[in-house]
Amino acid sequence: MNASLSGVRAVVVRQPADAKARVGSDELLGGQNLIVIEHGGQDYFLRQTKAGKLILTK
């Protein structure tokens, strides 16, 4: 066993089958104001405005 992992245990979180995945916008944007999301061979732009709102454009 790796010594740096001693005392660490895995936690399994069970969710209902119809639960939706949830990702925080801070995690998604990674400190950027603009990211490119590729979907179906097309680029989409997710931008956070100065007011903190999110805008998705093609």
C-alpha positions as CSV (number, residue, x, y, z in Angstrom):
1,M,0.0,0.0,0.0
2,N,1.2,3.5,-0.8
3,A,2.2,5.2,2.4
4,S,0.8,8.6,1.2
5,L,-2.7,6.9,1.0
6,S,-2.7,5.4,4.5
7,G,-5.8,6.5,6.4
8,V,-7.7,7.4,3.2
9,R,-10.9,5.6,2.4
10,A,-13.1,5.7,-0.6
11,V,-16.7,7.0,-0.2
12,V,-19.4,5.7,-2.5
13,V,-22.3,8.1,-3.0
14,R,-25.5,6.4,-4.3
15,Q,-27.9,8.6,-6.2
16,P,-31.3,7.8,-7.7
17,A,-31.1,6.5,-11.3
18,D,-32.8,9.7,-12.5
19,A,-30.3,12.1,-10.7
20,K,-28.7,14.7,-12.9
21,A,-24.9,15.3,-13.0
22,R,-24.1,18.6,-11.3
23,V,-20.9,20.6,-12.0
24,G,-20.2,24.0,-10.5
25,S,-19.6,26.8,-12.9
26,D,-16.3,27.7,-11.1
27,E,-15.1,24.1,-11.7
28,L,-16.3,24.1,-15.3
29,L,-14.7,27.5,-16.2
30,G,-11.5,26.8,-14.3
31,G,-10.8,30.5,-13.5
32,Q,-11.4,31.6,-17.1
33,N,-14.2,33.8,-18.4
34,L,-14.5,31.9,-21.6
35,I,-14.3,28.2,-22.5
36,V,-15.0,26.3,-25.7
37,I,-17.3,23.3,-25.6
38,E,-17.1,20.9,-28.5
39,H,-20.4,19.1,-29.2
40,G,-21.4,17.2,-32.2
41,G,-18.4,18.5,-34.2
42,Q,-19.3,22.1,-33.5
43,D,-17.7,24.6,-31.1
44,Y,-19.9,26.4,-28.5
45,F,-18.6,29.2,-26.3
46,L,-19.6,29.5,-22.6
47,R,-18.8,32.9,-21.3
48,Q,-19.2,34.4,-17.9
49,T,-20.2,38.1,-17.9
50,K,-18.9,40.7,-15.5
51,A,-22.3,40.5,-13.8
52,G,-21.7,36.8,-13.2
53,K,-24.2,35.5,-15.7
54,L,-23.5,32.6,-18.1
55,I,-24.0,32.9,-21.8
56,L,-23.7,30.0,-24.3
57,T,-23.3,30.9,-27.9
58,K,-22.4,29.0,-31.1
